[in-house]
Amino acid sequence: MRGTDRQTNQMFSYLSPEAMVPRDHPLRVIRPLANAALERLSPAFGKMYSEIGRPSIPPEQLLRALLIQAFFSVRSERQLMEQLTYNMMFRWFVGLSMDAPVWDVTVFTKNRERLLAGDIAVGFLRAILVDPQVKPLLSDEHFSVDGTLIEAWASMKSFRPKDGGGEPPADGRNGERDFHGEKRSNETHASTTDPDARLYKKAKGQAAKLCHMGHVVMENRSGLVIAASTTRATGTAEREAAEAMVGDLDGSRRITLGADKAYDTADFVAEMRRIGVTPHVAQNDNGRRSAIDGRTTRHGGYKVSLRHRKRIEEVFGWMKTVGGQRKTRYRGTGRVGWMFTLSAAAYNLIRLPKLLNAAA
């Protein structure tokens, strides 16, 4: 018997948003981990807000909403607010009831500087790693480091002479601009849209783009990110960021650090050895002498580190294709770096359900 296409609106519902989430959905494992990390950050949140005045949107809800944006590749915060209106799983994860109103998108704009000043993204990443369930998964001896380019939210037309010379902007919203025969460099030009962005490319044959540079330190046992930072794109930024991030690690025991050929310089290798780090850096002996000699390559652990360090590309792959970090939507190294670090924390949370299940 054919059913009747009867469309009626019910006035009441006895279901909660949680009841609509599948029992085996990964978010059911991720949400308690994220909530525990946010609970550890509660003292930091308390210092960021005044004790008087109108209550704000809870920062915990803002961060959970940004995690949802990274998990599901939501294009913009405006679209995120739209989906929070009708997506019950999103509402459950963020912490909104069925009939709770969704806040205006400008809430993110108004609170971004406050969260940025409190260094909440770095704190959230560290709060995940100290979780009692997560700590046993981490290696405290073997790590890898690498950097990647983050395309800036600025067009090549904004890359103009610092002295104000050159052709005047063409009329119209997106006028024509002829770059042929014009020599441009970071010394003489800067982006008027994002002054922190620099014209850069990592390898010969690639197109130079306005970009920032993101850096990640990964532990080799489970492939989780333990540190992330963002700098201006320069030829020495990768090594300088690696020295800063590795210097913040626990120095109670000697560790190894895997890296690609870009880190094979005498200064970097010497600095790593000075601070008690064994540099397992891929040798760059193409027309030059490598700074890595037999003292390092003769050990079997050197080859193991070079094999494991390639997994750091999985981090960058997820952050760029899913986490929205291929081309940033923010301007300024500070804002770009905040979202890059939060995306690294989101990557860890995505990995943890499978890792915890395997450990169990």
C-alpha positions in Angstrom: 0.0 0.0 0.0 1.4 3.3 -1.0 1.9 5.8 1.8 0.4 9.3 1.8 2.7 12.2 1.2 1.4 14.1 4.2 3.5 17.0 5.3 2.7 18.3 8.8 4.6 20.5 11.2 4.8 19.2 14.8 4.6 21.8 17.5 6.6 19.8 20.0 9.6 17.5 19.8 10.9 15.2 22.5 14.3 14.6 21.0 17.5 16.4 22.0 20.3 17.2 19.5 22.5 14.5 21.1 19.9 11.9 20.3 20.3 12.6 16.6 24.1 12.0 16.6 25.0 8.3 15.7 26.3 6.4 18.7 29.6 5.5 16.8 30.3 9.0 15.4 33.9 10.1 16.0 32.6 13.4 17.5 31.4 11.5 20.5 35.0 10.7 21.4 36.3 14.1 20.3 33.8 16.3 22.3 34.9 15.0 25.8 38.6 15.5 24.9 37.9 19.1 23.7 35.7 19.9 26.7 38.5 18.6 29.1 41.0 20.8 27.3 38.7 23.8 27.5 38.2 23.2 31.2 42.0 23.4 31.7 41.9 26.7 30.0 39.1 28.1 32.2 41.6 30.1 34.4 42.9 31.8 31.3 39.4 32.6 30.1 38.6 34.1 33.4 41.5 36.6 33.1 40.3 37.7 29.6 36.8 38.9 30.6 35.6 41.6 33.0 33.8 40.5 36.2 31.0 43.1 35.5 28.8 43.9 32.6 26.6 41.9 30.3 27.5 38.1 29.9 29.3 37.3 26.6 29.1 34.3 24.4 31.1 31.7 26.2 34.6 31.4 24.7 34.2 27.6 25.0 31.3 27.7 22.5 33.3 29.9 20.1 36.2 27.5 20.1 34.0 24.5 19.6 32.3 26.3 16.7 35.7 27.0 15.1 36.7 23.3 15.6 33.5 22.3 13.7 34.5 24.7 11.0 37.8 23.0 10.6 36.4 19.4 10.9 33.8 19.9 8.1 35.6 22.4 5.9 33.0 25.1 6.4 34.0 27.9 4.0 33.3 30.9 6.3 32.2 31.9 9.7 29.0 33.4 8.2 28.2 30.0 6.6 29.1 28.3 9.9 26.4 30.4 11.7 23.9 29.5 9.0 24.6 25.7 9.4 24.4 26.0 13.2 20.8 27.1 12.7 19.6 23.8 11.3 22.4 21.2 11.8 21.6 19.4 15.0 25.0 17.7 15.2 26.7 21.0 15.0 24.4 22.4 17.8 25.2 19.4 20.0 28.9 19.7 19.6 29.0 23.5 20.2 26.7 23.2 23.2 23.5 24.8 22.0 20.0 23.5 22.8 17.4 22.8 20.2 15.8 26.2 20.4 18.8 28.3 21.5 19.3 31.3 19.2 22.5 31.4 17.1 24.7 34.4 17.7 25.6 36.9 15.1 28.7 36.3 13.0 30.3 39.5 14.2 30.8 37.8 17.6 33.9 36.1 16.1 35.3 39.4 14.9 34.8 41.1 18.3 36.3 38.2 20.3 39.2 37.4 17.9 41.6 40.0 19.3 40.8 38.9 22.9 41.5 35.2 22.1 44.6 36.2 20.1 46.0 38.3 23.0 45.4 35.4 25.4 47.3 33.0 23.2 44.4 30.6 23.5 45.2 28.5 20.4 48.6 27.5 21.7 47.1 26.9 25.1 44.4 24.7 23.6 46.9 22.6 21.7 48.9 22.0 24.8 45.8 21.3 26.9 44.9 18.4 24.5 48.4 16.9 24.8 48.4 16.8 28.6 45.2 14.8 28.7 45.7 11.6 30.7 44.4 9.6 27.7 46.7 11.3 25.3 50.0 11.5 27.1 50.8 7.7 26.8 50.4 8.0 23.0 53.2 10.6 22.7 56.9 10.0 22.2 59.3 12.1 24.4 62.4 11.2 22.4 61.8 11.3 18.6 60.3 14.3 16.7 60.1 15.8 13.2 59.9 19.3 12.0 58.9 21.0 8.7 57.4 24.1 7.3 54.8 24.9 4.6 53.5 27.9 2.7 50.1 29.4 3.5 48.8 31.5 0.7 47.9 35.0 1.9 44.5 36.6 1.5 45.9 39.2 -0.9 46.2 39.4 -4.6 49.3 40.1 -6.7 47.7 43.4 -7.7 48.1 44.6 -4.1 51.9 44.0 -4.3 53.0 47.6 -5.0 56.1 49.7 -4.6 56.8 50.8 -1.0 57.6 54.3 -2.2 54.2 54.8 -3.7 55.4 54.8 -7.3 54.4 52.6 -10.2 51.2 52.6 -12.2 48.1 53.9 -10.4 45.4 51.4 -9.7 43.1 50.8 -12.7 39.6 52.0 -12.5 36.9 49.5 -11.6 36.5 46.8 -8.9 39.0 44.5 -10.5 40.8 46.4 -13.2 43.5 45.1 -15.5 47.1 45.2 -14.3 50.1 44.4 -16.5 53.2 43.1 -14.7 55.4 42.3 -17.7 58.8 43.9 -17.6 58.3 45.0 -14.0 60.9 43.8 -11.4 59.3 43.2 -8.0 60.9 42.0 -4.8 60.2 42.1 -1.1 62.9 44.8 -0.6 61.1 47.3 -2.9 57.4 46.1 -2.8 54.8 45.2 -0.2 51.2 44.1 -0.2 48.8 46.9 0.6 46.2 44.3 1.7 48.4 42.2 4.0 51.8 43.9 4.7 53.0 40.8 6.5 52.7 38.6 3.4 55.8 38.1 1.4 56.5 37.1 -2.2 58.1 33.7 -1.9 58.5 30.2 -3.4 60.0 27.1 -1.8 61.5 25.5 -4.9 62.8 26.3 -8.4 60.1 26.1 -11.1 57.3 27.0 -8.8 55.4 30.3 -9.0 56.1 32.9 -6.4 53.1 33.8 -4.3 52.2 36.2 -1.5 52.2 33.9 1.5 53.0 33.2 5.1 54.9 30.2 6.4 53.5 27.7 8.9 55.8 25.4 11.0 54.9 22.2 12.9 56.8 19.9 15.3 55.4 16.3 15.3 56.2 13.5 17.6 57.0 10.3 15.7 55.1 7.6 17.7 51.6 8.6 16.9 52.1 11.5 14.4 50.5 14.1 16.6 51.4 17.8 16.5 53.1 19.1 19.7 54.0 22.6 18.5 53.0 25.0 15.7 53.9 28.5 14.8 53.6 30.9 11.9 56.2 33.4 10.6 56.8 35.6 7.6 58.1 33.7 4.6 61.9 34.0 4.3 64.7 31.6 3.4 65.7 31.1 7.0 62.3 31.0 8.6 62.0 27.2 8.7 65.3 26.8 10.6 64.7 29.8 12.9 61.2 28.5 13.8 62.5 25.0 14.4 65.1 26.3 16.8 62.5 28.3 18.7 59.9 25.4 18.9 62.5 22.7 19.8 64.0 25.0 22.4 60.6 25.0 24.2 60.5 21.2 24.5 61.4 19.4 27.7 65.2 19.3 27.7 65.6 16.7 30.5 66.8 14.0 28.0 68.4 13.9 24.6 66.0 13.8 21.6 66.2 13.3 17.9 64.8 15.7 15.3 64.0 14.5 11.8 63.9 17.1 9.0 64.3 17.5 5.2 67.3 18.9 3.2 66.3 22.5 3.8 67.6 22.1 7.4 71.0 20.8 6.3 73.1 23.8 7.2 76.1 24.0 9.4 74.6 26.6 11.7 71.4 24.7 12.3 73.1 21.4 12.9 75.6 23.0 15.3 72.8 24.7 17.2 70.8 21.5 17.6 73.8 19.6 18.9 74.5 22.5 21.3 71.0 22.3 22.9 71.2 18.5 23.2 69.2 17.5 20.1 70.5 14.9 17.6 69.7 16.3 14.1 68.4 13.5 11.9 68.4 15.8 8.9 68.4 14.5 5.3 71.7 15.1 3.7 71.9 17.8 1.0 75.1 16.9 -0.9 74.1 18.2 -4.3 77.1 20.3 -5.3 77.9 21.0 -1.7 79.1 19.3 1.5 76.5 18.1 3.9 76.6 19.2 7.6 75.5 15.7 8.5 78.4 13.3 8.7 79.0 9.6 9.7 78.5 10.4 13.4 74.8 10.6 12.6 74.2 8.5 9.5 75.9 5.3 10.9 73.1 4.8 13.4 70.0 2.8 12.5 67.8 5.3 14.1 68.8 7.9 11.5 67.1 6.0 8.7 64.0 5.4 10.9 63.7 9.1 11.6 63.9 10.0 7.9 61.2 7.4 7.2 58.9 8.7 10.0 59.4 12.4 9.3 57.5 12.1 6.0 54.3 11.6 8.0 54.4 15.3 8.8 53.1 15.8 5.2 49.9 14.1 6.4 49.5 17.0 8.9 49.9 19.6 6.2 47.7 17.7 3.8 44.8 17.6 6.2 45.3 21.2 7.4 45.2 22.5 3.8 42.6 20.3 2.2 40.2 20.0 5.2 41.2 22.5 7.7 41.1 25.5 5.3 44.8 26.4 5.6 45.8 26.3 1.9 44.7 29.9 1.5 44.1 31.7 4.7 41.0 34.0 5.2 42.8 36.3 7.6 45.4 39.1 7.3 48.4 39.6 9.4 50.8 36.9 10.7 49.2 37.0 14.2 45.7 36.1 13.0 47.0 33.7 10.4 49.1 31.9 13.0 46.3 31.7 15.5 44.1 29.9 13.1 47.0 27.7 11.9 47.7 26.6 15.4 44.0 25.9 16.1 43.8 23.9 12.9 46.8 21.8 14.2 44.8 21.1 17.4 41.8 20.1 15.3 44.1 17.7 13.4 45.1 16.1 16.7 41.5 15.7 17.7 40.6 14.1 14.4 43.4 11.6 14.9 42.7 10.7 18.5 39.6 8.5 18.2 41.4 6.0 16.0 44.6 6.1 18.2 42.6 5.7 21.4 40.7 2.8 19.9 43.9 1.1 18.9 45.5 1.6 22.3 42.4 0.1 24.0 
